[in-house]
Amino acid sequence: MASQGQVIFWSMTTVIIILAAVTALIIGFGVSGKRSISVTVLTSPGNIGQRGVLGCTFEPDIQIGSIAIRWAKAGVAGLVHEFKGGKDHLQEQDASFQGRTAVFADQVMGGNASLELRDVQVSDAGTYQCSVTTARGSGAAVLRYRTGAFSTPKVHVENSSSGDTLQCEAPRWFPRPAVHWTVYSDAGEYLPHFANTSYELNAENITLKVVSFLHNITANATYTCVIENNIAKATGNIKVTDFSITRRSSLQLVNQNTESVSSSLPASHWMLLLPLYLLSI
């Protein structure tokens, strides 16, 4: 016959096992009885007037009819976009997004809930939420979307009787960027002092055309024009020798961000403390 101490020990063991099982179920399914799925977003700045993509992925589900995707924006009364049952449902779409949004319907079963945003506008900047529900569960993630204008510069040489000049020109930037030049030659890298930059407002009265001149250049050196704001950084390089001119340009977006949130877990965090509380009694 088991002693009283053994009975208490086995009773406590049973309680711990049961509580562990309950906790595991709550983690997997949440208090609503539905499992939380992982939803991840990735975004880079939108280029005004161009096509943008707000990235969102989730755990794939081959049951297309059970997948529902909702995009919402903070401060906007209607939805940005809704897709469910294999097709768009835009009855609740906010007027500011009408005719400008789409999901990649042929990629939804593979876990792609990304939003295509056409004709990006300054006002599109803000906080967005991507919410996904499938037969497996539901989840959501939040991203901050920024908008601006950016373009790669072109650098070329202008010859004149007073000396050769480099011109660096980029057609569209917003907000107003900073511009600086660097020079690399056999003497090392240094900052020149003979550049002047102008900004011209484009026809849509938002973006700026950027033109910068560097005077009194010499051969056998590499010149770099750098244009940057808090959205992007672009460079235009030109190598000038006695025999040839070589050009190269690049554009880099800054501050891309990723975030992943599972919507069901926060509601059940208090249950995770229950086993520890009972064991402390």
Secondary structure, DSSP 4 states (H G I P E B T S, - for coil): ---HHHHHHHHHHHHHHHHHHHHHHHHHHTTTTS-B--EEEEE-PEETTS-EEEEEEE---S-GGG-EEEEEETT-SSBSEEEETTEE--TTB-GGGTTSEEE-GGGGGGTB--EEE-S--GGG-EEEEEEEE-SS-EEEEEEEE-EEB----EEEEE--TT--EEEEEEEEEBSPPEEEEEEEETTEEE--S-EEEEEEE-TTSS-EEEEEEE-S--SSEEEEEEEE-SSEEEEEEEEE-SS-EEEEEEEEE---EEEEE-SSGGGGHHHHTHHHHHHT-
